[in-house]
């Protein structure tokens, strides 16, 4: 059994998670809802904090060669 504690906001229809959920699509889960007091609410994470929490792995030049890594394209292919 895997246990994860998450923070979310209910928008009137669905729960909007503060961070991505580390589960495969179609995975069944049990949800226990506990309201938190405003003083217990954590400040929202920045984009950088969220990106770091994903623990993505990539080449050092990933941002410079994003098309090559995503699509196998090189600069010569685009000429």
VMD Tcl script that builds the backbone (N, CA, C; Angstrom):
set m [mol new atoms 237]
animate dup $m
set s [atomselect $m all]
$s set {name element resname resid chain x y z} {
  {N N UNK 1 A 0.852 -1.188 0.000}
  {CA C UNK 1 A 0.000 0.000 0.000}
  {C C UNK 1 A 0.884 1.232 0.000}
  {N N UNK 2 A 0.598 2.160 -0.898}
  {CA C UNK 2 A 1.348 3.414 -0.971}
  {C C UNK 2 A 0.489 4.518 -0.368}
  {N N UNK 3 A 1.074 5.345 0.478}
  {CA C UNK 3 A 0.356 6.441 1.114}
  {C C UNK 3 A 0.997 7.753 0.708}
  {N N UNK 4 A 0.192 8.679 0.189}
  {CA C UNK 4 A 0.661 10.013 -0.172}
  {C C UNK 4 A -0.238 11.031 0.500}
  {N N UNK 5 A 0.353 12.067 1.039}
  {CA C UNK 5 A -0.437 13.160 1.599}
  {C C UNK 5 A -0.357 14.328 0.631}
  {N N UNK 6 A -1.514 14.837 0.221}
  {CA C UNK 6 A -1.577 15.886 -0.788}
  {C C UNK 6 A -2.389 17.055 -0.283}
  {N N UNK 7 A -2.112 18.225 -0.795}
  {CA C UNK 7 A -2.936 19.406 -0.536}
  {C C UNK 7 A -3.683 19.726 -1.818}
  {N N UNK 8 A -4.934 20.150 -1.668}
  {CA C UNK 8 A -5.767 20.462 -2.824}
  {C C UNK 8 A -6.785 21.516 -2.435}
  {N N UNK 9 A -7.405 22.097 -3.463}
  {CA C UNK 9 A -8.481 23.070 -3.272}
  {C C UNK 9 A -9.691 22.534 -4.027}
  {N N UNK 10 A -10.853 22.567 -3.396}
  {CA C UNK 10 A -12.092 22.148 -4.055}
  {C C UNK 10 A -12.663 23.350 -4.785}
  {N N UNK 11 A -12.839 23.241 -6.106}
  {CA C UNK 11 A -13.316 24.375 -6.901}
  {C C UNK 11 A -14.832 24.377 -7.090}
  {N N UNK 12 A -15.537 23.536 -6.351}
  {CA C UNK 12 A -16.982 23.426 -6.476}
  {C C UNK 12 A -17.399 22.221 -7.286}
  {N N UNK 13 A -16.453 21.671 -8.049}
  {CA C UNK 13 A -16.720 20.497 -8.865}
  {C C UNK 13 A -15.706 19.381 -8.612}
  {N N UNK 14 A -14.447 19.764 -8.555}
  {CA C UNK 14 A -13.375 18.770 -8.423}
  {C C UNK 14 A -12.286 19.293 -7.503}
  {N N UNK 15 A -11.457 18.383 -7.044}
  {CA C UNK 15 A -10.288 18.765 -6.249}
  {C C UNK 15 A -9.149 19.132 -7.189}
  {N N UNK 16 A -8.559 20.296 -6.985}
  {CA C UNK 16 A -7.415 20.744 -7.775}
  {C C UNK 16 A -6.167 20.565 -6.916}
  {N N UNK 17 A -5.308 19.624 -7.297}
  {CA C UNK 17 A -4.118 19.305 -6.510}
  {C C UNK 17 A -3.076 20.411 -6.606}
  {N N UNK 18 A -2.352 20.624 -5.509}
  {CA C UNK 18 A -1.276 21.620 -5.500}
  {C C UNK 18 A -0.046 21.118 -6.246}
  {N N UNK 19 A 0.172 19.818 -6.284}
  {CA C UNK 19 A 1.310 19.217 -6.984}
  {C C UNK 19 A 0.807 18.024 -7.788}
  {N N UNK 20 A 1.523 17.634 -8.827}
  {CA C UNK 20 A 1.105 16.478 -9.619}
  {C C UNK 20 A 1.057 15.209 -8.771}
  {N N UNK 21 A 0.146 14.329 -9.100}
  {CA C UNK 21 A -0.020 13.065 -8.400}
  {C C UNK 21 A 0.815 12.000 -9.091}
  {N N UNK 22 A 1.575 11.254 -8.324}
  {CA C UNK 22 A 2.469 10.239 -8.875}
  {C C UNK 22 A 1.743 8.900 -8.949}
  {N N UNK 23 A 0.784 8.797 -9.872}
  {CA C UNK 23 A 0.014 7.568 -10.062}
  {C C UNK 23 A -0.182 7.312 -11.552}
  {N N UNK 24 A -0.277 6.047 -11.891}
  {CA C UNK 24 A -0.570 5.679 -13.274}
  {C C UNK 24 A -2.052 5.930 -13.556}
  {N N UNK 25 A -2.361 6.274 -14.785}
  {CA C UNK 25 A -3.755 6.476 -15.189}
  {C C UNK 25 A -4.531 5.185 -14.953}
  {N N UNK 26 A -5.737 5.299 -14.433}
  {CA C UNK 26 A -6.583 4.140 -14.181}
  {C C UNK 26 A -6.376 3.490 -12.824}
  {N N UNK 27 A -5.405 3.963 -12.067}
  {CA C UNK 27 A -5.130 3.401 -10.731}
  {C C UNK 27 A -6.250 3.782 -9.777}
  {N N UNK 28 A -6.813 2.810 -9.083}
  {CA C UNK 28 A -7.873 3.073 -8.110}
  {C C UNK 28 A -7.235 3.520 -6.804}
  {N N UNK 29 A -7.858 4.503 -6.170}
  {CA C UNK 29 A -7.354 5.051 -4.909}
  {C C UNK 29 A -8.510 5.244 -3.933}
  {N N UNK 30 A -8.179 5.414 -2.673}
  {CA C UNK 30 A -9.163 5.776 -1.654}
  {C C UNK 30 A -8.789 7.175 -1.178}
  {N N UNK 31 A -9.785 8.043 -1.112}
  {CA C UNK 31 A -9.550 9.426 -0.717}
  {C C UNK 31 A -10.253 9.698 0.604}
  {N N UNK 32 A -9.516 10.244 1.542}
  {CA C UNK 32 A -10.079 10.699 2.807}
  {C C UNK 32 A -9.923 12.213 2.814}
  {N N UNK 33 A -11.013 12.949 2.955}
  {CA C UNK 33 A -10.975 14.404 2.894}
  {C C UNK 33 A -10.971 14.966 4.308}
  {N N UNK 34 A -10.008 15.826 4.571}
  {CA C UNK 34 A -9.889 16.496 5.862}
  {C C UNK 34 A -9.758 17.986 5.592}
  {N N UNK 35 A -10.684 18.782 6.081}
  {CA C UNK 35 A -10.590 20.233 5.910}
  {C C UNK 35 A -9.446 20.760 6.765}
  {N N UNK 36 A -8.763 21.776 6.254}
  {CA C UNK 36 A -7.685 22.395 7.024}
  {C C UNK 36 A -8.071 23.824 7.371}
  {N N UNK 37 A -7.602 24.271 8.509}
  {CA C UNK 37 A -7.844 25.645 8.923}
  {C C UNK 37 A -7.006 26.581 8.069}
  {N N UNK 38 A -7.466 27.811 7.836}
  {CA C UNK 38 A -6.684 28.748 7.024}
  {C C UNK 38 A -5.249 28.913 7.528}
  {N N UNK 39 A -5.033 28.832 8.824}
  {CA C UNK 39 A -3.674 28.990 9.355}
  {C C UNK 39 A -2.782 27.799 9.012}
  {N N UNK 40 A -3.385 26.665 8.619}
  {CA C UNK 40 A -2.621 25.466 8.270}
  {C C UNK 40 A -2.325 25.380 6.782}
  {N N UNK 41 A -2.921 26.260 5.999}
  {CA C UNK 41 A -2.746 26.217 4.549}
  {C C UNK 41 A -1.351 26.692 4.199}
  {N N UNK 42 A -0.665 25.898 3.414}
  {CA C UNK 42 A 0.683 26.257 2.960}
  {C C UNK 42 A 0.580 27.227 1.791}
  {N N UNK 43 A 1.569 28.082 1.664}
  {CA C UNK 43 A 1.573 28.986 0.518}
  {C C UNK 43 A 1.785 28.173 -0.756}
  {N N UNK 44 A 1.198 28.618 -1.866}
  {CA C UNK 44 A 1.338 27.863 -3.114}
  {C C UNK 44 A 2.800 27.743 -3.523}
  {N N UNK 45 A 3.118 26.622 -4.144}
  {CA C UNK 45 A 4.482 26.422 -4.633}
  {C C UNK 45 A 4.683 27.240 -5.909}
  {N N UNK 46 A 5.912 27.676 -6.096}
  {CA C UNK 46 A 6.259 28.365 -7.332}
  {C C UNK 46 A 6.396 27.333 -8.449}
  {N N UNK 47 A 6.439 27.804 -9.683}
  {CA C UNK 47 A 6.652 26.894 -10.812}
  {C C UNK 47 A 7.954 26.133 -10.628}
  {N N UNK 48 A 9.010 26.822 -10.200}
  {CA C UNK 48 A 10.312 26.175 -10.026}
  {C C UNK 48 A 10.239 25.081 -8.959}
  {N N UNK 49 A 9.556 25.343 -7.854}
  {CA C UNK 49 A 9.412 24.322 -6.807}
  {C C UNK 49 A 8.649 23.107 -7.334}
  {N N UNK 50 A 7.597 23.360 -8.109}
  {CA C UNK 50 A 6.835 22.261 -8.693}
  {C C UNK 50 A 7.688 21.477 -9.680}
  {N N UNK 51 A 8.415 22.179 -10.540}
  {CA C UNK 51 A 9.278 21.513 -11.518}
  {C C UNK 51 A 10.331 20.659 -10.816}
  {N N UNK 52 A 10.938 21.195 -9.780}
  {CA C UNK 52 A 11.946 20.428 -9.035}
  {C C UNK 52 A 11.337 19.210 -8.354}
  {N N UNK 53 A 10.097 19.316 -7.891}
  {CA C UNK 53 A 9.453 18.191 -7.204}
  {C C UNK 53 A 9.201 17.024 -8.155}
  {N N UNK 54 A 9.154 17.288 -9.467}
  {CA C UNK 54 A 8.943 16.233 -10.452}
  {C C UNK 54 A 10.182 15.364 -10.633}
  {N N UNK 55 A 11.347 15.880 -10.222}
  {CA C UNK 55 A 12.624 15.149 -10.309}
  {C C UNK 55 A 12.883 14.630 -11.720}
  {N N UNK 56 A 12.700 15.511 -12.699}
  {CA C UNK 56 A 12.932 15.146 -14.086}
  {C C UNK 56 A 14.412 14.934 -14.343}
  {N N UNK 57 A 14.723 14.004 -15.218}
  {CA C UNK 57 A 16.095 13.726 -15.602}
  {C C UNK 57 A 16.273 14.111 -17.065}
  {N N UNK 58 A 17.400 14.702 -17.391}
  {CA C UNK 58 A 17.640 15.076 -18.775}
  {C C UNK 58 A 19.099 15.401 -19.007}
  {N N UNK 59 A 19.431 15.552 -20.256}
  {CA C UNK 59 A 20.796 15.915 -20.638}
  {C C UNK 59 A 21.081 17.351 -20.224}
  {N N UNK 60 A 22.368 17.704 -19.972}
  {CA C UNK 60 A 22.707 19.075 -19.570}
  {C C UNK 60 A 22.301 20.127 -20.596}
  {N N UNK 61 A 22.280 19.775 -21.885}
  {CA C UNK 61 A 21.928 20.738 -22.930}
  {C C UNK 61 A 20.469 20.598 -23.382}
  {N N UNK 62 A 19.643 20.051 -22.521}
  {CA C UNK 62 A 18.242 19.778 -22.847}
  {C C UNK 62 A 17.519 21.002 -23.397}
  {N N UNK 63 A 17.658 22.141 -22.728}
  {CA C UNK 63 A 16.927 23.326 -23.165}
  {C C UNK 63 A 17.427 23.853 -24.500}
  {N N UNK 64 A 18.690 23.634 -24.804}
  {CA C UNK 64 A 19.246 24.112 -26.067}
  {C C UNK 64 A 18.864 23.215 -27.242}
  {N N UNK 65 A 18.673 21.929 -26.979}
  {CA C UNK 65 A 18.406 20.970 -28.056}
  {C C UNK 65 A 17.062 20.265 -27.840}
  {N N UNK 66 A 16.065 21.004 -27.363}
  {CA C UNK 66 A 14.786 20.399 -27.009}
  {C C UNK 66 A 14.138 19.684 -28.191}
  {N N UNK 67 A 14.163 20.283 -29.399}
  {CA C UNK 67 A 13.554 19.637 -30.569}
  {C C UNK 67 A 14.260 18.335 -30.922}
  {N N UNK 68 A 15.577 18.326 -30.797}
  {CA C UNK 68 A 16.338 17.119 -31.104}
  {C C UNK 68 A 15.972 15.998 -30.139}
  {N N UNK 69 A 15.857 16.322 -28.853}
  {CA C UNK 69 A 15.532 15.296 -27.867}
  {C C UNK 69 A 14.073 14.848 -27.963}
  {N N UNK 70 A 13.166 15.760 -28.277}
  {CA C UNK 70 A 11.757 15.392 -28.359}
  {C C UNK 70 A 11.402 14.721 -29.681}
  {N N UNK 71 A 11.924 15.235 -30.788}
  {CA C UNK 71 A 11.488 14.793 -32.098}
  {C C UNK 71 A 12.584 14.177 -32.958}
  {N N UNK 72 A 13.818 14.130 -32.456}
  {CA C UNK 72 A 14.921 13.577 -33.238}
  {C C UNK 72 A 15.387 14.497 -34.350}
  {N N UNK 73 A 14.981 15.775 -34.291}
  {CA C UNK 73 A 15.362 16.734 -35.333}
  {C C UNK 73 A 16.713 17.358 -35.028}
  {N N UNK 74 A 17.438 17.706 -36.069}
  {CA C UNK 74 A 18.660 18.483 -35.942}
  {C C UNK 74 A 18.492 19.760 -36.736}
  {N N UNK 75 A 19.407 20.707 -36.558}
  {CA C UNK 75 A 19.320 21.965 -37.303}
  {C C UNK 75 A 19.344 21.723 -38.810}
  {N N UNK 76 A 20.106 20.731 -39.265}
  {CA C UNK 76 A 20.193 20.432 -40.693}
  {C C UNK 76 A 18.852 19.967 -41.234}
  {N N UNK 77 A 18.034 19.285 -40.402}
  {CA C UNK 77 A 16.720 18.808 -40.837}
  {C C UNK 77 A 15.776 19.959 -41.138}
  {N N UNK 78 A 15.972 21.115 -40.480}
  {CA C UNK 78 A 15.061 22.239 -40.619}
  {C C UNK 78 A 15.448 23.182 -41.754}
  {N N UNK 79 A 16.575 22.950 -42.427}
  {CA C UNK 79 A 17.024 23.844 -43.507}
  {C C UNK 79 A 16.299 23.582 -44.792}
}
mol reanalyze $m
mol bondsrecalc $m
mol representation Tube
mol addrep $m
